[in-house]
Amino acid sequence: MRLTLLQLNQFSAPEFVRAVGPAFEHSPWIAETTWDKRPFANLEQLCAALCETVKNAGQEKQLALICAHPDLVGRAALAGTLTRESAGEQASAGLKELSPDEVLLFQKQNAAYKSKFGFPFVICARLNKKAAILAGFERRLKNSRAEEIKTALEEIFKIAELRLHDLIAD
């Protein structure tokens, strides 16, 4: 059942964190920090407030947020231990129907990316398909670490916005 914004605005801090926390992968601190900014007039304001919390959190917390994301077609995906949200997002991008060679290619790209930047490749899988994701690896491996931190956070914000749209009835 989807929530209304009115319900969300009336939630206690623990209820709010339980509902909104999963919008950001394994990072309930974002919802915890944003709870006191209620009431939110609309979904866009809620999303903006959550993203602002991340932007103001400092690089250490931002990197922890990026690192909370699983590798695409990584160990967690292959073992079936992704969050419900991540599993659905990877499936929507066609990443559950890969050939063994494609799985190896994703693993090779994940390793190259993580080796260069020190954190996992994050892309909004729901807005991309396999070919676009692989092209994204190639393109983004040419970036600087600072550019990739910025890009990863932008992708996380897209992921969170889509997750919030799934959660809240407009």
N, C-alpha and C positions, 0 to 999 in steps of 0.2 A: 504494500500500500504506500502510495506517495504521500508526502507531508505537504501541508500548506505552509506558506510563509508565516501566517498567524500562529500556527502551532509551534513552529520552530522558534519564533520570537518569544514564546511563552515558556520554552524549555528551561529547566535548571541547567547549570553548567555541565553536570555529568550526562544528562539527556542530550544536550546539544553536541557534546563531544562524541557520544555514541552514534548520533545520527550523521553529523557532518565530518567527523574525523576521517572516515574512509575515503573522502574526496582526495586526500593527500596520502599517498602510500605509506603506511606504517609511521605516520607522523601526527599523532593526535594533538601535539603541542600547538599546532597551528589553530585548530578549533578552540582549544583551551584559551589561547591568547586572544582570540577574536570574539569570544562569547560576550564580553562586556561592552562590545560596540553595538549590541542590539538596541533598539529594534531596527531591522533592515526593511527598507521600503519596498524592495523588489529583489529578484534573484541577482541582477547585475550588481546591486550594491553589496549584497552578501559576498559574491565572488570577488569583487574589488577589494573588500575589507580583508578577506582571507589572503589574497595575493599580496596586499600591502603588508600584512604580517610577515610574510616570507621575505619580501623585499627589505624590510627593516630588521630582519633577524640577524644579520651579519653573515659573513662567508662561512664560518664554521657550521652553523645550523643549516645554511643553504646546501652545503656539500653533504651534510648528513641526510638531508631530504633527497638529494639526487641519488646518493648511495642506497637509499631505502628502496629504490626501484629495481626490479629484477631484470636480468639480461633477457633480451628477446630470444626466444627459443633456447634459453639457458637451462641450467640444472633444475631449477624450480619448475619450469614449464614442463620439462620432460618427466619429472617425478610427480607432476600433478599437485604441487604444493603452493601454487600461486594463490593470491587472494582471489575471491570470486570476481572482483572487478577486473583485475589484470588478466585472468584467464579468458574472460569474455572479450576483452579488448584485443588480445593476441589472436583469438579465434576469428574475430571480425575482420582482421587484416589478412586472414588466410594462412596464419602461421601454424595451424594445427595440421595442415595437409601438405607438409613439405616432404620432398624425397630425402633419402639419407644424404645425398650430396648437398642438397640445400641446407639441411641441418648443419652439416660440417662447415658450409660457407658462412652461415650466421655465427657459428661458434668461433670461426677464424676472425671474422670482423669484430665480434665482441671482444676477443682477446687483444686484437690490435688497438682498438679504441681504448680499452681499459688500460693497456700498457702505456699509451701516449698520454692519457688525461688523468688516470687514477680513479675514475668512476665509471659507472655503466652508461652506455648509450641510451638516451631517453628520447623517445619520439611518440607523438600521439598516434598510437596504432589505429585507433578508430577513424582517423582522418587519412590513413595511408593504407596501401596494400603492399604486398611483398616486394614488388619491383621498386616502388618508391622508397621503401625502407632501405633496401640494399643501396640504392642511389644516394640516399641520405648518409649512409656510412661513408661512401667514397668521397662525397662532397665535404662532409664535416670533419673527416680525418685531416683535412688540409688547414683547419682552423687553429687558432691559438687556444690555449687553455682558458683564458679569460672569455674569449668568444664562445667557447663551448659551455662554460658555466652559464652564461647569459642565455644561450640557445636552449640548453637543457631546462632552465627555469621557465622559459617561454612555453616549451612543450608541456611541462608539468602544469602550468596554468591552463592550457587547453584541455588536458586530461581532467583536471579538477572541475572545470566549467561543465564539461559533458557529464561528469559524474553527478554534479549538483542538479543538472537538468533532469537526470534520471530520478533523483531523490525528491525533488520539490515540484509540486503541481503549480504551474503559473496562474 
